[in-house]
Amino acid sequence: MKKYHVISPDGFPIRPDPFTSIKQAAEYTRKWCEAFKQQGYYLTGGRQKIPADELVNHLRMVPANKLYAIEEHSISMRQPISERSLATVRTAVREQWEQEQQAGRNEASTPQSPAKSKCLKPDEPER
């Protein structure tokens, strides 16, 4: 039985287990793409926003036995994706997320200086 993977714009399968038919892959892919409709876009690891209604055009279907590293959205027959590579990507994404969260907390806790805020003086009474 032939099995398939659907590859995201980032070059990773959209689910870990291969699909057992093209019909099954198509149904799951439709649902997967719909999950991005509320957000309105899919954000790649390279920070490229792909509109949710165009996302399906950026996916690829490959036989499960031909799952190789993706370079610039094309299949490279050089080497399979290793667990170490996936772990490196997970770590990098986690670190970036933590930095963004910390930056958000710092901005929220930093008081605005009087020079930046507009200080209003009460009107002086007329003489």
N, CA, C and O atoms as a GROMACS GRO file, in nm:
protein
  508
    1MET      N    1   0.085  -0.118   0.000
    1MET     CA    2   0.000   0.000   0.000
    1MET      C    3   0.090   0.125   0.000
    1MET      O    4   0.183   0.136   0.080
    2LYS      N    5   0.060   0.216  -0.089
    2LYS     CA    6   0.138   0.338  -0.099
    2LYS      C    7   0.092   0.438   0.006
    2LYS      O    8  -0.028   0.454   0.030
    3LYS      N    9   0.188   0.505   0.070
    3LYS     CA   10   0.157   0.604   0.172
    3LYS      C   11   0.215   0.738   0.130
    3LYS      O   12   0.310   0.744   0.052
    4TYR      N   13   0.155   0.846   0.184
    4TYR     CA   14   0.192   0.981   0.143
    4TYR      C   15   0.211   1.072   0.263
    4TYR      O   16   0.152   1.051   0.369
    5HIS      N   17   0.293   1.174   0.244
    5HIS     CA   18   0.306   1.284   0.339
    5HIS      C   19   0.269   1.411   0.266
    5HIS      O   20   0.297   1.426   0.148
    6VAL      N   21   0.206   1.504   0.338
    6VAL     CA   22   0.180   1.637   0.287
    6VAL      C   23   0.280   1.728   0.357
    6VAL      O   24   0.288   1.731   0.480
    7ILE      N   25   0.357   1.802   0.278
    7ILE     CA   26   0.465   1.884   0.330
    7ILE      C   27   0.422   2.030   0.338
    7ILE      O   28   0.368   2.086   0.243
    8SER      N   29   0.445   2.090   0.455
    8SER     CA   30   0.410   2.230   0.478
    8SER      C   31   0.506   2.322   0.404
    8SER      O   32   0.609   2.276   0.354
    9PRO      N   33   0.476   2.452   0.398
    9PRO     CA   34   0.568   2.546   0.334
    9PRO      C   35   0.706   2.550   0.403
    9PRO      O   36   0.804   2.592   0.342
   10ASP      N   37   0.713   2.507   0.528
   10ASP     CA   38   0.840   2.504   0.600
   10ASP      C   39   0.920   2.376   0.571
   10ASP      O   40   1.035   2.364   0.613
   11GLY      N   41   0.860   2.283   0.499
   11GLY     CA   42   0.932   2.161   0.464
   11GLY      C   43   0.912   2.045   0.558
   11GLY      O   44   0.986   1.946   0.551
   12PHE      N   45   0.813   2.054   0.647
   12PHE     CA   46   0.786   1.947   0.740
   12PHE      C   47   0.649   1.886   0.710
   12PHE      O   48   0.560   1.956   0.662
   13PRO      N   49   0.632   1.757   0.739
   13PRO     CA   50   0.499   1.697   0.721
   13PRO      C   51   0.398   1.766   0.812
   13PRO      O   52   0.431   1.806   0.923
   14ILE      N   53   0.275   1.778   0.764
   14ILE     CA   54   0.172   1.845   0.844
   14ILE      C   55   0.120   1.755   0.955
   14ILE      O   56   0.048   1.801   1.044
   15ARG      N   57   0.154   1.627   0.949
   15ARG     CA   58   0.127   1.535   1.060
   15ARG      C   59   0.234   1.426   1.056
   15ARG      O   60   0.290   1.398   0.951
   16PRO      N   61   0.263   1.366   1.171
   16PRO     CA   62   0.374   1.270   1.175
   16PRO      C   63   0.347   1.139   1.102
   16PRO      O   64   0.439   1.081   1.044
   17ASP      N   65   0.224   1.093   1.104
   17ASP     CA   66   0.191   0.965   1.039
   17ASP      C   67   0.154   0.987   0.893
   17ASP      O   68   0.082   1.081   0.862
   18PRO      N   69   0.203   0.902   0.805
   18PRO     CA   70   0.168   0.918   0.663
   18PRO      C   71   0.022   0.884   0.637
   18PRO      O   72  -0.041   0.811   0.713
   19PHE      N   73  -0.030   0.939   0.529
   19PHE     CA   74  -0.167   0.911   0.486
   19PHE      C   75  -0.167   0.782   0.404
   19PHE      O   76  -0.070   0.753   0.334
   20THR      N   77  -0.274   0.706   0.413
   20THR     CA   78  -0.281   0.580   0.339
   20THR      C   79  -0.346   0.596   0.202
   20THR      O   80  -0.347   0.501   0.123
   21SER      N   81  -0.401   0.714   0.174
   21SER     CA   82  -0.458   0.739   0.041
   21SER      C   83  -0.453   0.888   0.010
   21SER      O   84  -0.439   0.972   0.099
   22ILE      N   85  -0.464   0.919  -0.116
   22ILE     CA   86  -0.467   1.059  -0.158
   22ILE      C   87  -0.594   1.126  -0.107
   22ILE      O   88  -0.591   1.242  -0.068
   23LYS      N   89  -0.704   1.052  -0.107
   23LYS     CA   90  -0.831   1.108  -0.057
   23LYS      C   91  -0.819   1.144   0.091
   23LYS      O   92  -0.863   1.252   0.132
   24GLN      N   93  -0.760   1.056   0.171
   24GLN     CA   94  -0.740   1.084   0.313
   24GLN      C   95  -0.650   1.207   0.332
   24GLN      O   96  -0.677   1.291   0.418
   25ALA      N   97  -0.546   1.216   0.252
   25ALA     CA   98  -0.455   1.332   0.259
   25ALA      C   99  -0.528   1.460   0.224
   25ALA      O  100  -0.509   1.563   0.289
   26ALA      N  101  -0.612   1.455   0.121
   26ALA     CA  102  -0.685   1.574   0.077
   26ALA      C  103  -0.784   1.622   0.184
   26ALA      O  104  -0.795   1.742   0.209
   27GLU      N  105  -0.855   1.528   0.248
   27GLU     CA  106  -0.950   1.565   0.353
   27GLU      C  107  -0.879   1.628   0.473
   27GLU      O  108  -0.923   1.731   0.525
   28TYR      N  109  -0.770   1.566   0.516
   28TYR     CA  110  -0.696   1.619   0.630
   28TYR      C  111  -0.635   1.754   0.597
   28TYR      O  112  -0.636   1.845   0.680
   29THR      N  113  -0.581   1.768   0.476
   29THR     CA  114  -0.518   1.893   0.433
   29THR      C  115  -0.620   2.007   0.433
   29THR      O  116  -0.588   2.118   0.475
   30ARG      N  117  -0.742   1.979   0.387
   30ARG     CA  118  -0.847   2.081   0.387
   30ARG      C  119  -0.874   2.129   0.530
   30ARG      O  120  -0.884   2.249   0.554
   31LYS      N  121  -0.885   2.035   0.624
   31LYS     CA  122  -0.909   2.072   0.764
   31LYS      C  123  -0.789   2.146   0.823
   31LYS      O  124  -0.806   2.241   0.899
   32TRP      N  125  -0.670   2.102   0.788
   32TRP     CA  126  -0.548   2.165   0.839
   32TRP      C  127  -0.541   2.310   0.794
   32TRP      O  128  -0.508   2.399   0.872
   33CYS      N  129  -0.572   2.334   0.667
   33CYS     CA  130  -0.569   2.471   0.613
   33CYS      C  131  -0.678   2.558   0.677
   33CYS      O  132  -0.657   2.677   0.702
   34GLU      N  133  -0.795   2.498   0.704
   34GLU     CA  134  -0.904   2.573   0.766
   34GLU      C  135  -0.867   2.622   0.906
   34GLU      O  136  -0.919   2.724   0.952
   35ALA      N  137  -0.778   2.551   0.972
   35ALA     CA  138  -0.736   2.591   1.107
   35ALA      C  139  -0.667   2.727   1.107
   35ALA      O  140  -0.660   2.792   1.211
   36PHE      N  141  -0.617   2.771   0.993
   36PHE     CA  142  -0.547   2.900   0.984
   36PHE      C  143  -0.638   3.013   0.938
   36PHE      O  144  -0.595   3.128   0.932
   37LYS      N  145  -0.765   2.982   0.907
   37LYS     CA  146  -0.856   3.085   0.856
   37LYS      C  147  -0.888   3.192   0.961
   37LYS      O  148  -0.897   3.309   0.926
   38GLN      N  149  -0.905   3.154   1.086
   38GLN     CA  150  -0.936   3.254   1.190
   38GLN      C  151  -0.820   3.351   1.204
   38GLN      O  152  -0.840   3.472   1.217
   39GLN      N  153  -0.698   3.298   1.202
   39GLN     CA  154  -0.579   3.383   1.210
   39GLN      C  155  -0.561   3.462   1.080
   39GLN      O  156  -0.514   3.575   1.081
   40GLY      N  157  -0.599   3.400   0.968
   40GLY     CA  158  -0.592   3.468   0.839
   40GLY      C  159  -0.468   3.437   0.758
   40GLY      O  160  -0.460   3.473   0.641
   41TYR      N  161  -0.371   3.371   0.819
   41TYR     CA  162  -0.246   3.343   0.747
   41TYR      C  163  -0.170   3.230   0.816
   41TYR      O  164  -0.198   3.193   0.930
   42TYR      N  165  -0.072   3.176   0.743
   42TYR     CA  166   0.024   3.079   0.797
   42TYR      C  167   0.157   3.151   0.799
   42TYR      O  168   0.199   3.208   0.699
   43LEU      N  169   0.225   3.149   0.912
   43LEU     CA  170   0.353   3.216   0.926
   43LEU      C  171   0.464   3.112   0.920
   43LEU      O  172   0.471   3.023   1.004
   44THR      N  173   0.550   3.123   0.820
   44THR     CA  174   0.659   3.027   0.804
   44THR      C  175   0.770   3.057   0.904
   44THR      O  176   0.770   3.163   0.968
   45GLY      N  177   0.862   2.964   0.917
   45GLY     CA  178   0.978   2.985   1.003
   45GLY      C  179   1.062   3.102   0.959
   45GLY      O  180   1.132   3.163   1.039
   46GLY      N  181   1.056   3.135   0.830
   46GLY     CA  182   1.128   3.250   0.775
   46GLY      C  183   1.049   3.380   0.787
   46GLY      O  184   1.087   3.481   0.728
   47ARG      N  185   0.938   3.376   0.865
   47ARG     CA  186   0.854   3.493   0.893
   47ARG      C  187   0.776   3.541   0.770
   47ARG      O  188   0.738   3.658   0.762
   48GLN      N  189   0.751   3.452   0.674
   48GLN     CA  190   0.671   3.486   0.557
   48GLN      C  191   0.525   3.454   0.588
   48GLN      O  192   0.492   3.343   0.632
   49LYS      N  193   0.437   3.551   0.565
   49LYS     CA  194   0.294   3.529   0.587
   49LYS      C  195   0.232   3.480   0.458
   49LYS      O  196   0.241   3.545   0.354
   50ILE      N  197   0.168   3.364   0.465
   50ILE     CA  198   0.096   3.309   0.350
   50ILE      C  199  -0.052   3.319   0.384
   50ILE      O  200  -0.097   3.261   0.483
   51PRO      N  201  -0.130   3.392   0.303
   51PRO     CA  202  -0.274   3.403   0.330
   51PRO      C  203  -0.338   3.264   0.340
   51PRO      O  204  -0.305   3.174   0.263
   52ALA      N  205  -0.429   3.247   0.436
   52ALA     CA  206  -0.491   3.117   0.461
   52ALA      C  207  -0.558   3.060   0.336
   52ALA      O  208  -0.555   2.939   0.314
   53ASP      N  209  -0.618   3.147   0.254
   53ASP     CA  210  -0.686   3.096   0.135
   53ASP      C  211  -0.588   3.054   0.024
   53ASP      O  212  -0.630   2.993  -0.074
   54GLU      N  213  -0.461   3.086   0.038
   54GLU     CA  214  -0.360   3.045  -0.059
   54GLU      C  215  -0.271   2.932  -0.007
   54GLU      O  216  -0.187   2.879  -0.080
   55LEU      N  217  -0.289   2.895   0.118
   55LEU     CA  218  -0.200   2.799   0.184
   55LEU      C  219  -0.194   2.665   0.111
   55LEU      O  220  -0.086   2.606   0.098
   56VAL      N  221  -0.306   2.617   0.065
   56VAL     CA  222  -0.309   2.486  -0.001
   56VAL      C  223  -0.217   2.483  -0.124
   56VAL      O  224  -0.166   2.377  -0.160
   57ASN      N  225  -0.196   2.597  -0.187
   57ASN     CA  226  -0.108   2.605  -0.305
   57ASN      C  227   0.040   2.596  -0.268
   57ASN      O  228   0.125   2.580  -0.356
   58HIS      N  229   0.071   2.605  -0.140
   58HIS     CA  230   0.210   2.600  -0.094
   58HIS      C  231   0.246   2.465  -0.032
   58HIS      O  232   0.355   2.448   0.022
   59LEU      N  233   0.155   2.369  -0.039
   59LEU     CA  234   0.178   2.236   0.017
   59LEU      C  235   0.220   2.141  -0.094
   59LEU      O  236   0.187   2.160  -0.211
   60ARG      N  237   0.295   2.036  -0.055
   60ARG     CA  238   0.337   1.933  -0.151
   60ARG      C  239   0.301   1.797  -0.095
   60ARG      O  240   0.306   1.775   0.026
   61MET      N  241   0.265   1.706  -0.185
   61MET     CA  242   0.241   1.569  -0.145
   61MET      C  243   0.355   1.483  -0.201
   61MET      O  244   0.387   1.490  -0.319
   62VAL      N  245   0.414   1.404  -0.113
   62VAL     CA  246   0.524   1.316  -0.155
   62VAL      C  247   0.499   1.176  -0.102
   62VAL      O  248   0.438   1.160   0.004
   63PRO      N  249   0.546   1.075  -0.174
   63PRO     CA  250   0.536   0.939  -0.120
   63PRO      C  251   0.613   0.930   0.012
   63PRO      O  252   0.720   0.991   0.026
   64ALA      N  253   0.560   0.855   0.107
   64ALA     CA  254   0.622   0.846   0.240
   64ALA      C  255   0.765   0.794   0.233
   64ALA      O  256   0.848   0.831   0.316
   65ASN      N  257   0.795   0.709   0.137
   65ASN     CA  258   0.931   0.655   0.127
   65ASN      C  259   1.027   0.752   0.058
   65ASN      O  260   1.145   0.721   0.044
   66LYS      N  261   0.979   0.868   0.016
   66LYS     CA  262   1.063   0.969  -0.049
   66LYS      C  263   1.070   1.098   0.032
   66LYS      O  264   1.099   1.204  -0.022
   67LEU      N  265   1.043   1.089   0.163
   67LEU     CA  266   1.046   1.208   0.248
   67LEU      C  267   1.190   1.249   0.273
   67LEU      O  268   1.261   1.186   0.351
   68TYR      N  269   1.230   1.354   0.207
   68TYR     CA  270   1.367   1.403   0.218
   68TYR      C  271   1.365   1.549   0.260
   68TYR      O  272   1.262   1.616   0.258
   69ALA      N  273   1.482   1.597   0.299
   69ALA     CA  274   1.494   1.738   0.342
   69ALA      C  275   1.446   1.830   0.232
   69ALA      O  276   1.475   1.808   0.114
   70ILE      N  277   1.375   1.932   0.271
   70ILE     CA  278   1.323   2.031   0.177
   70ILE      C  279   1.415   2.152   0.180
   70ILE      O  280   1.444   2.207   0.286
   71GLU      N  281   1.460   2.192   0.063
   71GLU     CA  282   1.544   2.311   0.053
   71GLU      C  283   1.480   2.405  -0.048
   71GLU      O  284   1.462   2.370  -0.164
   72GLU      N  285   1.445   2.525  -0.002
   72GLU     CA  286   1.380   2.626  -0.085
   72GLU      C  287   1.256   2.570  -0.155
   72GLU      O  288   1.236   2.591  -0.275
   73HIS      N  289   1.174   2.498  -0.077
   73HIS     CA  290   1.045   2.445  -0.123
   73HIS      C  291   1.057   2.344  -0.236
   73HIS      O  292   0.960   2.325  -0.310
   74SER      N  293   1.170   2.279  -0.253
   74SER     CA  294   1.181   2.171  -0.349
   74SER      C  295   1.246   2.052  -0.281
   74SER      O  296   1.322   2.069  -0.185
   75ILE      N  297   1.217   1.934  -0.329
   75ILE     CA  298   1.266   1.814  -0.264
   75ILE      C  299   1.413   1.792  -0.299
   75ILE      O  300   1.452   1.796  -0.416
   76SER      N  301   1.493   1.769  -0.198
   76SER     CA  302   1.634   1.738  -0.217
   76SER      C  303   1.652   1.589  -0.188
   76SER      O  304   1.610   1.541  -0.083
   77MET      N  305   1.712   1.518  -0.279
   77MET     CA  306   1.731   1.376  -0.261
   77MET      C  307   1.862   1.345  -0.188
   77MET      O  308   1.909   1.231  -0.193
   78ARG      N  309   1.920   1.443  -0.122
   78ARG     CA  310   2.049   1.423  -0.057
   78ARG      C  311   2.039   1.342   0.070
   78ARG      O  312   2.109   1.241   0.084
   79GLN      N  313   1.953   1.384   0.165
   79GLN     CA  314   1.948   1.313   0.292
   79GLN      C  315   1.812   1.330   0.357
   79GLN      O  316   1.746   1.433   0.339
   80PRO      N  317   1.769   1.229   0.433
   80PRO     CA  318   1.642   1.240   0.505
   80PRO      C  319   1.654   1.342   0.619
   80PRO      O  320   1.764   1.375   0.664
   81ILE      N  321   1.539   1.392   0.665
   81ILE     CA  322   1.537   1.485   0.778
   81ILE      C  323   1.569   1.404   0.904
   81ILE      O  324   1.503   1.305   0.932
   82SER      N  325   1.669   1.446   0.978
   82SER     CA  326   1.708   1.372   1.098
   82SER      C  327   1.633   1.425   1.219
   82SER      O  328   1.587   1.540   1.220
   83GLU      N  329   1.620   1.342   1.320
   83GLU     CA  330   1.558   1.385   1.446
   83GLU      C  331   1.637   1.499   1.509
   83GLU      O  332   1.580   1.588   1.572
   84ARG      N  333   1.769   1.497   1.491
   84ARG     CA  334   1.853   1.603   1.547
   84ARG      C  335   1.819   1.738   1.483
   84ARG      O  336   1.814   1.840   1.552
   85SER      N  337   1.795   1.739   1.350
   85SER     CA  338   1.757   1.862   1.282
   85SER      C  339   1.623   1.914   1.333
   85SER      O  340   1.607   2.034   1.357
   86LEU      N  341   1.528   1.824   1.350
   86LEU     CA  342   1.397   1.864   1.400
   86LEU      C  343   1.408   1.919   1.541
   86LEU      O  344   1.341   2.016   1.575
   87ALA      N  345   1.491   1.857   1.624
   87ALA     CA  346   1.510   1.905   1.760
   87ALA      C  347   1.574   2.044   1.760
   87ALA      O  348   1.539   2.129   1.843
   88THR      N  349   1.666   2.068   1.668
   88THR     CA  350   1.730   2.200   1.658
   88THR      C  351   1.628   2.306   1.622
   88THR      O  352   1.629   2.416   1.678
   89VAL      N  353   1.539   2.274   1.529
   89VAL     CA  354   1.435   2.369   1.489
   89VAL      C  355   1.342   2.395   1.606
   89VAL      O  356   1.307   2.510   1.634
   90ARG      N  357   1.300   2.289   1.676
   90ARG     CA  358   1.211   2.308   1.791
   90ARG      C  359   1.276   2.399   1.896
   90ARG      O  360   1.211   2.488   1.951
   91THR      N  361   1.404   2.376   1.923
   91THR     CA  362   1.476   2.456   2.022
   91THR      C  363   1.483   2.602   1.978
   91THR      O  364   1.459   2.692   2.058
   92ALA      N  365   1.514   2.626   1.851
   92ALA     CA  366   1.525   2.763   1.800
   92ALA      C  367   1.391   2.835   1.809
   92ALA      O  368   1.385   2.952   1.847
   93VAL      N  369   1.284   2.766   1.774
   93VAL     CA  370   1.150   2.827   1.780
   93VAL      C  371   1.113   2.857   1.924
   93VAL      O  372   1.059   2.964   1.953
   94ARG      N  373   1.142   2.765   2.015
   94ARG     CA  374   1.112   2.786   2.157
   94ARG      C  375   1.190   2.906   2.211
   94ARG      O  376   1.134   2.989   2.282
   95GLU      N  377   1.320   2.915   2.178
   95GLU     CA  378   1.402   3.026   2.224
   95GLU      C  379   1.351   3.160   2.172
   95GLU      O  380   1.347   3.258   2.245
   96GLN      N  381   1.312   3.162   2.044
   96GLN     CA  382   1.260   3.285   1.985
   96GLN      C  383   1.130   3.326   2.055
   96GLN      O  384   1.109   3.443   2.085
   97TRP      N  385   1.043   3.229   2.081
   97TRP     CA  386   0.916   3.257   2.148
   97TRP      C  387   0.943   3.313   2.287
   97TRP      O  388   0.880   3.411   2.328
   98GLU      N  389   1.036   3.251   2.361
   98GLU     CA  390   1.068   3.298   2.495
   98GLU      C  391   1.123   3.441   2.493
   98GLU      O  392   1.089   3.522   2.580
   99GLN      N  393   1.207   3.473   2.394
   99GLN     CA  394   1.261   3.608   2.382
   99GLN      C  395   1.150   3.709   2.355
   99GLN      O  396   1.148   3.818   2.412
  100GLU      N  397   1.056   3.672   2.268
  100GLU     CA  398   0.945   3.762   2.238
  100GLU      C  399   0.857   3.783   2.360
  100GLU      O  400   0.810   3.894   2.386
  101GLN      N  401   0.834   3.676   2.437
  101GLN     CA  402   0.753   3.688   2.558
  101GLN      C  403   0.823   3.778   2.659
  101GLN      O  404   0.759   3.864   2.721
  102GLN      N  405   0.954   3.760   2.677
  102GLN     CA  406   1.031   3.842   2.771
  102GLN      C  407   1.030   3.988   2.727
  102GLN      O  408   1.015   4.078   2.811
  103ALA      N  409   1.046   4.013   2.598
  103ALA     CA  410   1.045   4.150   2.547
  103ALA      C  411   0.909   4.215   2.573
  103ALA      O  412   0.902   4.333   2.608
  104GLY      N  413   0.802   4.139   2.556
  104GLY     CA  414   0.668   4.190   2.583
  104GLY      C  415   0.649   4.225   2.729
  104GLY      O  416   0.586   4.326   2.762
  105ARG      N  417   0.702   4.140   2.819
  105ARG     CA  418   0.693   4.167   2.962
  105ARG      C  419   0.774   4.290   3.000
  105ARG      O  420   0.731   4.371   3.083
  106ASN      N  421   0.892   4.305   2.940
  106ASN     CA  422   0.976   4.421   2.970
  106ASN      C  423   0.910   4.550   2.925
  106ASN      O  424   0.915   4.650   2.996
  107GLU      N  425   0.849   4.549   2.808
  107GLU     CA  426   0.782   4.669   2.758
  107GLU      C  427   0.664   4.706   2.847
  107GLU      O  428   0.639   4.824   2.872
  108ALA      N  429   0.592   4.606   2.895
  108ALA     CA  430   0.475   4.632   2.978
  108ALA      C  431   0.514   4.682   3.116
  108ALA      O  432   0.440   4.759   3.177
  109SER      N  433   0.630   4.639   3.168
  109SER     CA  434   0.668   4.678   3.304
  109SER      C  435   0.755   4.803   3.310
  109SER      O  436   0.778   4.856   3.419
  110THR      N  437   0.803   4.852   3.196
  110THR     CA  438   0.887   4.971   3.194
  110THR      C  439   0.798   5.095   3.201
  110THR      O  440   0.717   5.117   3.111
  111PRO      N  441   0.812   5.177   3.308
  111PRO     CA  442   0.729   5.298   3.316
  111PRO      C  443   0.774   5.399   3.210
  111PRO      O  444   0.891   5.407   3.174
  112GLN      N  445   0.677   5.474   3.165
  112GLN     CA  446   0.708   5.575   3.064
  112GLN      C  447   0.772   5.695   3.132
  112GLN      O  448   0.724   5.741   3.236
  113SER      N  449   0.878   5.745   3.073
  113SER     CA  450   0.946   5.860   3.134
  113SER      C  451   0.862   5.986   3.116
  113SER      O  452   0.786   5.996   3.019
  114PRO      N  453   0.874   6.084   3.208
  114PRO     CA  454   0.795   6.208   3.197
  114PRO      C  455   0.824   6.283   3.068
  114PRO      O  456   0.736   6.350   3.014
  115ALA      N  457   0.946   6.271   3.018
  115ALA     CA  458   0.978   6.341   2.894
  115ALA      C  459   0.897   6.286   2.777
  115ALA      O  460   0.862   6.359   2.684
  116LYS      N  461   0.867   6.156   2.783
  116LYS     CA  462   0.792   6.097   2.674
  116LYS      C  463   0.642   6.116   2.691
  116LYS      O  464   0.570   6.131   2.592
  117SER      N  465   0.596   6.116   2.815
  117SER     CA  466   0.453   6.134   2.836
  117SER      C  467   0.421   6.283   2.835
  117SER      O  468   0.505   6.367   2.868
  118LYS      N  469   0.303   6.312   2.797
  118LYS     CA  470   0.262   6.452   2.787
  118LYS      C  471   0.213   6.497   2.923
  118LYS      O  472   0.110   6.450   2.972
  119CYS      N  473   0.286   6.588   2.984
  119CYS     CA  474   0.247   6.640   3.116
  119CYS      C  475   0.164   6.766   3.095
  119CYS      O  476   0.206   6.861   3.029
  120LEU      N  477   0.045   6.764   3.151
  120LEU     CA  478  -0.043   6.880   3.139
  120LEU      C  479  -0.039   6.956   3.271
  120LEU      O  480  -0.047   6.896   3.378
  121LYS      N  481  -0.027   7.087   3.262
  121LYS     CA  482  -0.030   7.171   3.381
  121LYS      C  483  -0.170   7.229   3.392
  121LYS      O  484  -0.234   7.261   3.292
  122PRO      N  485  -0.217   7.241   3.516
  122PRO     CA  486  -0.350   7.299   3.532
  122PRO      C  487  -0.347   7.446   3.485
  122PRO      O  488  -0.246   7.514   3.494
  123ASP      N  489  -0.460   7.489   3.435
  123ASP     CA  490  -0.469   7.628   3.391
  123ASP      C  491  -0.448   7.721   3.509
  123ASP      O  492  -0.499   7.698   3.618
  124GLU      N  493  -0.373   7.826   3.486
  124GLU     CA  494  -0.353   7.927   3.591
  124GLU      C  495  -0.473   8.021   3.592
  124GLU      O  496  -0.527   8.056   3.487
  125PRO      N  497  -0.512   8.062   3.710
  125PRO     CA  498  -0.628   8.153   3.717
  125PRO      C  499  -0.593   8.290   3.658
  125PRO      O  500  -0.479   8.335   3.665
  126GLU      N  501  -0.692   8.354   3.601
  126GLU     CA  502  -0.668   8.487   3.544
  126GLU      C  503  -0.656   8.589   3.656
  126GLU      O  504  -0.717   8.572   3.761
  127ARG      N  505  -0.576   8.696   3.635
  127ARG     CA  506  -0.558   8.800   3.738
  127ARG      C  507  -0.641   8.918   3.708
  127ARG      O  508  -0.639   9.016   3.784
   0.00000   0.00000   0.00000
